[in-house]
């Protein structure tokens, strides 16, 4: 355990020293190379540092780190009482590694001074369910969860993750009946600078927005499919402060293509449906390809991998291989995680 967490810390510190490679002109195919396999795991939370190291956290309390220079994995199991911990959110800063379990009690772990993982936040409630975790910088971070007492659960740190405080409902928009979030890919939080977008779904699908790192909040309506507990936005990404994209649908009807892809060009205030009625259907994660001027996107889900070169208006189906989440290393390589595996994707 100590070796693993020390490796996580070292690779995080090194991560800020790398630069992305120039963008390739176009994508027509994807090469999939499995680099980790464990049939007992469902991996929905990954984090990629700019040194190309990969951290993940999964079900059964398992978490780990991939060192691309040695191509070696270090994995461990986090224990807490008799709980079978389910991790679907993970993040790293320049100093520490964090992972967040979903269900009651919610437990947020941080790299400790002695190299072990320590609990820095615990929340007990019959409705507690945390979905995503991200950081603005090395000192300030945010995690979001399903509503309790009429508003989304939002916890924030301002001291590098040592302490976390839950925002009172008085400072947050009121949740609608049946509105929640999805812990499908750790991508329903998007951050650019001080600005933050949180995607909700279920019977209502909206965007919570903060322009000041979580100090104040407002709500934006969207045309995303909604009305059922399984419908809505599953993933949102922003290329810059104005241009964003979101994807979702209904995972129980994954071939549905109506009202499951939307785009904004005004910072999330308004959203327009794009590619409506055409593939891809339900996808759990969407990410902008780096250095592509906000034009190129990849969407991923258990029904396959899709690519757009025109900001999401049209899409090309690249593969039927299923994954839950992905993160780019540069404009042609990404890591993807899913049921029982992690792979390196090379877009060509």
PALUM-380121 format. One record per residue (C-alpha): x, y, z. Coordinates in pm, 1 decimal, always signed. Each point is the difference from the previous one (the first is absolute). Layout:
<recs>
px=X, py=Y, pz=Z
...
</recs>
This chain:
<recs>
px=+0.0, py=+0.0, pz=+0.0
px=+274.4, py=+246.9, pz=+95.6
px=+194.2, py=-68.8, pz=-321.2
px=-313.0, py=+57.4, pz=-209.1
px=-96.3, py=+329.5, pz=+158.9
px=+359.7, py=+124.9, pz=-18.1
px=+0.5, py=-79.7, pz=-371.7
px=-325.7, py=+188.7, pz=-39.6
px=+153.3, py=+301.4, pz=+172.0
px=+318.8, py=-10.6, pz=-207.1
px=-173.4, py=-22.9, pz=-334.6
px=-237.2, py=+280.5, pz=+95.5
px=+292.1, py=+232.3, pz=+75.3
px=+164.8, py=-89.1, pz=-332.3
px=-322.7, py=+45.3, pz=-195.0
px=+28.9, py=+374.8, pz=-52.7
px=+329.6, py=-30.6, pz=-191.0
px=-129.0, py=-155.4, pz=-321.8
px=-141.6, py=+165.4, pz=-312.5
px=-253.9, py=-124.8, pz=-250.9
px=+102.6, py=-104.3, pz=-350.4
px=-122.9, py=+179.5, pz=-313.8
px=-345.1, py=-94.1, pz=-123.4
px=-48.3, py=-252.1, pz=-280.6
px=-209.0, py=+107.8, pz=-299.4
px=-288.2, py=-249.8, pz=+11.7
px=-125.3, py=-322.1, pz=+163.9
px=-145.0, py=-298.7, pz=-182.9
px=+68.1, py=-293.4, pz=+234.6
px=+102.3, py=-96.3, pz=+352.4
px=+247.8, py=-263.2, pz=+116.2
px=-85.4, py=-154.6, pz=+339.0
px=+278.6, py=-145.7, pz=+216.8
px=-100.1, py=-156.1, pz=+331.4
px=+246.7, py=+89.6, pz=+274.8
px=-190.5, py=-120.8, pz=+308.3
px=-252.1, py=-278.6, pz=+48.0
px=-199.4, py=-113.5, pz=+302.7
px=-339.4, py=-155.6, pz=-62.9
px=-116.5, py=+79.9, pz=+355.2
px=+24.2, py=+377.5, pz=-47.5
px=-225.4, py=+268.5, pz=-145.1
px=+229.0, py=+297.3, pz=-61.7
px=-174.5, py=+335.9, pz=-39.6
px=+254.6, py=+235.8, pz=+158.7
px=+336.3, py=+75.2, pz=-159.2
px=+240.0, py=+293.0, pz=+11.5
px=+283.0, py=+67.3, pz=-243.9
px=+289.4, py=+228.8, pz=+84.6
px=+203.9, py=+175.2, pz=-268.5
px=+288.4, py=-240.5, pz=+58.4
px=-247.0, py=-258.0, pz=-139.1
px=-30.3, py=-190.1, pz=+327.3
px=-346.6, py=-134.7, pz=+68.1
px=-177.0, py=-35.6, pz=+334.1
px=-327.0, py=-185.6, pz=+44.8
px=-245.2, py=-92.9, pz=+273.0
px=-272.7, py=-260.7, pz=-36.8
px=-239.2, py=-229.8, pz=+184.0
px=+109.9, py=-248.6, pz=+266.0
px=+217.3, py=+273.9, pz=+152.1
px=+264.4, py=-43.0, pz=-270.3
px=+217.7, py=+285.7, pz=-123.0
px=+326.7, py=+20.1, pz=-186.6
px=+260.6, py=+177.3, pz=-208.4
px=+152.1, py=-70.3, pz=-341.1
px=+355.6, py=+115.1, pz=-69.6
px=+31.6, py=+39.9, pz=-379.0
px=+380.1, py=+15.7, pz=+11.4
px=+30.0, py=-346.9, pz=+154.1
px=-342.9, py=-121.2, pz=-117.2
px=-59.5, py=-129.5, pz=+351.6
px=-310.1, py=+8.8, pz=+218.8
px=-18.3, py=+46.1, pz=+374.2
px=-339.3, py=-81.9, pz=+150.0
px=-142.7, py=-19.8, pz=+351.2
px=-328.9, py=-49.8, pz=+181.7
px=-133.6, py=+267.2, pz=+232.7
px=-172.6, py=-133.1, pz=+310.9
px=-235.2, py=+181.0, pz=+235.0
px=-176.6, py=-198.6, pz=+270.4
px=-190.4, py=-278.5, pz=-175.5
px=-116.1, py=+213.0, pz=-295.8
px=+39.4, py=-107.5, pz=-359.7
px=+106.2, py=+339.9, pz=-133.6
px=-117.5, py=+110.4, pz=-343.2
px=+213.1, py=+276.9, pz=-154.5
px=-128.8, py=+195.7, pz=-299.5
px=+190.1, py=+326.5, pz=+46.3
px=+373.6, py=+63.1, pz=+7.6
px=+223.3, py=+307.0, pz=-32.8
px=+359.6, py=+110.0, pz=+45.4
px=+164.9, py=+329.1, pz=+85.7
px=+370.1, py=+86.5, pz=-13.2
px=+28.8, py=-135.3, pz=+353.9
px=-264.6, py=-263.7, pz=+64.1
px=-227.7, py=-275.6, pz=-126.9
px=-372.6, py=-12.0, pz=+86.1
px=-274.2, py=-257.9, pz=-45.0
px=-366.4, py=+19.7, pz=+99.3
px=-241.0, py=-283.3, pz=+70.9
px=-359.1, py=+31.1, pz=-109.5
px=-238.7, py=-144.3, pz=+255.0
px=-90.3, py=+45.9, pz=+366.6
px=+228.9, py=+78.1, pz=+167.6
px=+177.6, py=+208.8, pz=-262.2
px=+374.6, py=-8.4, pz=+63.9
px=+258.4, py=+231.6, pz=-155.7
px=+357.6, py=-127.2, pz=+25.7
px=+319.4, py=+203.7, pz=-39.6
px=+366.1, py=-93.4, pz=-7.2
px=+118.6, py=+26.1, pz=+360.4
px=+329.6, py=+122.6, pz=+140.2
px=+107.9, py=-356.8, pz=+76.0
px=-70.2, py=-126.1, pz=-350.6
px=-331.9, py=-161.7, pz=+89.5
px=-343.4, py=+114.0, pz=-119.9
px=-190.6, py=+195.2, pz=+265.0
px=-366.5, py=+97.6, pz=+24.6
px=-34.1, py=+379.0, pz=-22.6
px=-379.3, py=+12.5, pz=-39.8
px=-281.5, py=-229.8, pz=+109.1
px=-371.0, py=+49.0, pz=-49.6
px=-274.7, py=-226.2, pz=+128.7
px=-354.1, py=+29.4, pz=-134.7
px=-244.5, py=-245.4, pz=-151.2
px=-1.6, py=+201.7, pz=-324.9
px=+371.7, py=+72.5, pz=-26.1
px=+153.5, py=-90.0, pz=-337.0
px=+300.6, py=+186.6, pz=-140.3
px=+61.0, py=+5.7, pz=-372.5
px=+306.7, py=+202.3, pz=-101.9
px=+312.9, py=+172.5, pz=+130.2
px=+226.3, py=+265.5, pz=-151.5
px=+241.6, py=+281.1, pz=+91.7
px=+40.2, py=+360.3, pz=-110.0
px=+359.1, py=+4.1, pz=+121.5
px=+218.4, py=-171.0, pz=+259.5
px=-184.3, py=+166.7, pz=+287.9
px=-363.0, py=+16.3, pz=-112.1
px=-220.9, py=-289.9, pz=-102.1
px=-362.4, py=-106.2, pz=-32.0
px=-206.6, py=-317.8, pz=+16.3
px=-365.7, py=-33.0, pz=-90.1
px=-268.9, py=-246.4, pz=+96.9
px=-371.0, py=-67.9, pz=-18.6
px=-246.6, py=+235.2, pz=+172.5
px=-62.4, py=-4.5, pz=+373.8
px=-252.1, py=+237.2, pz=+161.0
px=-90.9, py=+164.0, pz=-330.1
px=+334.8, py=+81.9, pz=-161.8
px=+293.1, py=-173.9, pz=-162.8
px=+269.2, py=-115.9, pz=+242.1
px=+312.5, py=+209.7, pz=-56.1
px=+311.7, py=-14.4, pz=+216.9
px=+298.8, py=+231.7, pz=-44.6
px=+356.6, py=+19.2, pz=+128.3
px=+214.4, py=+315.2, pz=+14.2
px=+301.2, py=-148.6, pz=+177.7
px=+133.9, py=-262.9, pz=-235.8
px=-253.7, py=-261.7, pz=+100.8
px=+78.2, py=-11.1, pz=+369.9
px=-354.3, py=+108.3, pz=+88.2
px=-324.3, py=-0.6, pz=-198.3
px=-317.0, py=+195.9, pz=+71.7
px=-346.3, py=-62.1, pz=-136.7
px=-180.9, py=+296.7, pz=-150.6
px=-336.7, py=+77.8, pz=+164.1
px=-308.3, py=-13.6, pz=-218.2
px=-51.4, py=+370.7, pz=+58.7
px=+285.1, py=+79.9, pz=-243.0
px=-94.8, py=-258.6, pz=-264.5
px=-279.3, py=-21.9, pz=-258.0
px=-293.9, py=-209.4, pz=+113.7
px=-7.6, py=-348.1, pz=-151.8
px=-301.3, py=-115.1, pz=-196.2
px=-185.7, py=-319.3, pz=+84.1
px=+187.7, py=-297.8, pz=-140.7
px=+310.9, py=+203.3, pz=-85.2
px=+337.1, py=-153.9, pz=+88.0
px=+335.4, py=-75.6, pz=-163.6
px=+164.5, py=-306.4, pz=-149.5
px=+315.8, py=-166.3, pz=+130.9
px=+66.3, py=-147.2, pz=-342.3
px=+338.5, py=+145.8, pz=-97.4
px=+108.1, py=+272.1, pz=+247.9
px=-69.4, py=+256.0, pz=-273.2
px=-308.9, py=+189.4, pz=+109.5
px=+222.3, py=+276.3, pz=+138.7
px=+182.2, py=+223.1, pz=-251.7
px=+251.3, py=+265.3, pz=+109.8
px=+169.2, py=+275.6, pz=-201.9
px=+189.5, py=+254.1, pz=+208.3
px=-230.6, py=+117.9, pz=+277.6
px=-313.3, py=-114.1, pz=-182.1
px=-183.5, py=-322.8, pz=+82.7
px=-284.6, py=-185.5, pz=-166.5
px=-187.3, py=-288.9, pz=+166.5
px=-235.4, py=-213.8, pz=-208.8
px=-309.9, py=-156.8, pz=+151.4
px=-237.0, py=-261.7, pz=-134.1
px=-300.8, py=-213.2, pz=+80.1
px=-349.4, py=+142.0, pz=-22.5
px=+161.1, py=+342.5, pz=-52.9
px=+332.6, py=+66.1, pz=-174.4
px=+161.7, py=+338.2, pz=+63.5
px=+338.4, py=+169.8, pz=+40.9
px=+111.1, py=+154.7, pz=+327.9
px=+255.6, py=+274.4, pz=-60.9
px=+247.2, py=+182.6, pz=+222.8
px=+229.6, py=+272.4, pz=-130.3
px=+195.5, py=+38.4, pz=+323.6
px=+119.5, py=-347.3, pz=+97.9
px=-315.9, py=-100.7, pz=+181.0
px=-70.0, py=+312.9, pz=+203.3
px=-322.7, py=+81.8, pz=-186.3
px=-223.2, py=-203.1, pz=-229.5
px=-267.7, py=+35.9, pz=-265.9
px=-199.3, py=-245.8, pz=-210.6
px=-29.9, py=-40.1, pz=-377.5
px=-275.9, py=-194.7, pz=-171.9
px=+81.1, py=-248.7, pz=-276.4
px=-182.4, py=-189.3, pz=-278.4
px=+159.4, py=-332.9, pz=+101.0
px=-231.6, py=-300.4, pz=+17.1
px=-156.7, py=-36.6, pz=+345.0
px=-307.5, py=-128.0, pz=+177.8
px=+126.5, py=-334.6, pz=+129.7
px=+249.9, py=-87.3, pz=+272.5
px=+236.8, py=-137.5, pz=-264.2
px=-13.6, py=+292.5, pz=-246.2
px=+201.8, py=+319.3, pz=-20.3
px=+353.8, py=+130.8, pz=-32.0
px=+266.6, py=-250.9, pz=+97.9
px=+309.7, py=+194.8, pz=-102.3
px=+100.2, py=+360.4, pz=-69.3
px=+324.6, py=+154.0, pz=-122.7
px=+111.1, py=+353.7, pz=-81.1
px=+276.4, py=+86.1, pz=-245.6
px=+24.9, py=+356.5, pz=+130.4
px=-216.7, py=+240.1, pz=+199.5
px=-264.9, py=+26.1, pz=-271.7
px=-6.9, py=-323.3, pz=-201.1
px=-135.3, py=-315.7, pz=+159.5
px=-158.2, py=-331.4, pz=-89.3
px=-215.9, py=-248.5, pz=+190.1
px=-120.2, py=-350.4, pz=-72.4
px=-228.8, py=-252.1, pz=+162.5
px=-326.6, py=-167.9, pz=-81.6
px=-158.3, py=-298.9, pz=+172.0
px=+230.8, py=-289.3, pz=+82.3
px=-297.4, py=-238.7, pz=+9.9
px=-70.9, py=+97.4, pz=-364.1
px=+353.9, py=+47.1, pz=-131.9
px=-98.0, py=+16.7, pz=-368.6
px=-216.2, py=+308.5, pz=+53.9
px=+145.5, py=+300.1, pz=-183.3
px=-257.8, py=+272.3, pz=+65.4
px=+97.1, py=+297.1, pz=+218.1
px=+315.0, py=-161.5, pz=+141.0
px=+270.4, py=+232.4, pz=-138.0
px=+19.7, py=+374.9, pz=+56.9
px=+242.0, py=+288.4, pz=-45.8
px=+51.7, py=+348.7, pz=+142.4
px=+198.9, py=+296.8, pz=-127.5
px=-90.2, py=+247.8, pz=+274.2
px=+149.3, py=-161.5, pz=+307.8
px=-294.3, py=-230.2, pz=+67.0
px=-273.3, py=+261.9, pz=+24.6
px=-179.5, py=-151.5, pz=-298.7
px=+29.7, py=-343.3, pz=-161.2
px=-96.8, py=-125.5, pz=-345.3
px=-64.5, py=-359.5, pz=-100.8
px=+241.5, py=-126.9, pz=-266.3
px=+15.6, py=-325.9, pz=-191.4
px=-357.9, py=-54.7, pz=+107.4
px=-148.0, py=-329.8, pz=-108.0
px=+329.1, py=-143.7, pz=-130.0
px=+268.6, py=-210.0, pz=+167.3
px=+153.1, py=-13.3, pz=+248.0
px=-269.5, py=-94.8, pz=+246.0
px=+60.3, py=-19.5, pz=+373.8
px=+359.9, py=+73.1, pz=+97.8
px=+141.0, py=+39.2, pz=+351.7
px=+298.5, py=+223.7, pz=-79.1
px=+95.9, py=+271.7, pz=-246.3
px=+333.6, py=+181.9, pz=-19.8
px=+146.8, py=+266.9, pz=-224.4
px=+314.5, py=-102.9, pz=-185.1
px=+283.1, py=+231.4, pz=+112.9
px=+126.5, py=+277.8, pz=-229.0
px=-283.0, py=-35.5, pz=-252.3
px=-167.3, py=+340.6, pz=+44.9
px=-306.2, py=-156.7, pz=+156.3
px=-90.8, py=-179.3, pz=-320.3
px=+92.7, py=-361.0, pz=+75.7
px=-172.5, py=-221.5, pz=+255.6
px=-0.9, py=-365.3, pz=+101.0
px=-300.3, py=-159.7, pz=+170.0
px=+18.6, py=-337.1, pz=+168.9
px=-236.4, py=-246.3, pz=+162.4
px=-76.0, py=-367.9, pz=+32.7
px=-130.9, py=+2.7, pz=-359.1
px=+322.1, py=+132.0, pz=-151.3
px=+221.8, py=+292.1, pz=-96.6
px=-102.2, py=+293.2, pz=-222.1
px=+181.9, py=+302.1, pz=-143.8
px=-106.9, py=+344.9, pz=-119.8
px=+208.5, py=+254.8, pz=-189.3
px=-264.3, py=+275.9, pz=-12.2
px=-76.6, py=+73.4, pz=+364.7
px=-249.7, py=-283.5, pz=+26.1
px=-223.4, py=+71.1, pz=-298.8
px=+90.9, py=-326.5, pz=-174.5
px=+166.5, py=-315.6, pz=+130.2
px=+200.5, py=-296.3, pz=-124.2
px=-26.9, py=-334.7, pz=+178.8
px=+353.1, py=-127.1, pz=+57.5
px=-50.9, py=-316.4, pz=+202.6
px=-254.5, py=-223.7, pz=+170.0
px=+242.3, py=-56.0, pz=+290.5
px=-168.2, py=+111.0, pz=+321.9
px=+144.6, py=+225.6, pz=+270.7
px=-137.8, py=+231.9, pz=+267.9
px=+247.2, py=+289.0, pz=+8.6
px=+310.0, py=+143.2, pz=-168.4
px=+266.5, py=+269.3, pz=+37.9
px=+233.2, py=+135.3, pz=-267.4
px=+378.7, py=+6.5, pz=+26.3
px=+36.0, py=+204.3, pz=-318.6
px=-184.7, py=+42.6, pz=-329.2
px=+37.2, py=-363.8, pz=-103.7
px=+31.1, py=-213.6, pz=+315.0
px=-242.5, py=-54.4, pz=+288.8
px=-59.8, py=-243.1, pz=+282.9
px=-342.5, py=-161.4, pz=+26.4
px=-145.9, py=-207.6, pz=+282.5
px=-299.1, py=-227.4, pz=+17.7
px=-123.5, py=-337.4, pz=+114.4
px=+300.0, py=-202.0, pz=+109.3
px=+264.3, py=+194.3, pz=-187.9
px=+198.1, py=+310.8, pz=-82.4
px=+131.2, py=+62.9, pz=-352.3
px=+221.1, py=+238.5, pz=-188.0
px=-183.0, py=+145.7, pz=-298.9
px=+198.3, py=+123.0, pz=-300.0
px=-204.4, py=+211.2, pz=-239.4
px=+121.4, py=-7.8, pz=-361.9
</recs>
